[in-house]
Amino acid sequence: MNPSSVQLKLFASLGALTPENADQLPIEPGTSVQALLEQLAIPIAKAHLIFVNGVKRSLQTRLEGGERIGIFPPVAGG
């Protein structure tokens, strides 16, 4: 992976929004997770759980490149 890119995995109902280049998304160092999702037109309200390199993080987490990001929507059911 290019150091100025990230790997994005969208789970469950968000999977349909996965961009073609999700394995190597170019970013500017310092970009927040929220800014990345906004650039990709992924609804912020549906980003319920955010993991960066396997650790739970927030929308404000800054990315430097080389990270693996996983986004899960809210879970419902019974």
C-alpha positions in Angstrom: 0.0 0.0 0.0 1.2 3.5 -0.8 2.0 5.4 2.4 -0.3 8.3 1.2 -3.2 5.9 0.9 -5.5 3.9 3.2 -7.4 0.7 2.9 -11.2 1.0 3.5 -13.6 -1.8 4.3 -17.3 -1.0 4.7 -19.4 -3.7 6.4 -23.1 -4.9 6.2 -25.4 -2.4 4.6 -22.6 0.0 3.9 -20.9 -2.5 1.7 -22.8 -1.3 -1.4 -21.0 2.1 -1.0 -17.5 0.6 -1.2 -15.5 2.6 -3.8 -13.6 0.6 -6.5 -10.2 1.7 -5.2 -11.0 0.9 -1.6 -7.8 -1.2 -1.3 -5.7 1.9 -2.0 -7.6 5.2 -1.4 -5.3 8.2 -1.8 -5.5 10.7 1.1 -3.7 13.8 2.2 -1.9 13.2 5.5 -3.9 14.6 8.4 -7.3 13.9 6.8 -9.9 12.9 9.3 -12.0 9.8 9.0 -15.1 12.1 8.8 -13.5 14.1 5.9 -12.7 10.8 4.1 -16.3 9.6 4.4 -17.6 12.9 3.2 -15.4 12.9 0.2 -16.7 9.4 -0.7 -20.4 10.5 -0.1 -20.8 7.9 2.7 -23.4 9.0 5.2 -21.8 10.0 8.5 -24.9 9.0 10.4 -24.4 5.4 9.2 -20.7 5.2 10.5 -21.5 3.8 13.9 -18.4 1.9 14.7 -15.0 3.0 13.3 -11.8 0.9 13.5 -8.4 2.1 12.5 -5.8 -0.7 12.4 -8.1 -2.8 14.5 -8.6 -0.2 17.3 -11.9 1.6 17.9 -11.6 5.2 16.9 -13.8 8.3 16.2 -14.7 10.4 13.2 -12.2 12.9 14.3 -9.3 10.5 14.1 -6.6 11.8 11.8 -5.1 9.6 9.1 -1.5 9.7 8.0 -1.5 7.0 5.3 -1.0 3.2 5.5 -4.0 2.7 7.8 -6.7 0.0 7.5 -10.1 1.4 8.2 -13.3 -0.6 9.0 -16.7 1.1 9.2 -19.8 -0.7 10.6 -23.3 0.7 10.5 -25.7 0.6 13.5 -26.9 -2.9 14.3 -30.6 -3.6 14.7 -32.5 -6.7 15.3 -33.9 -8.8 18.0 
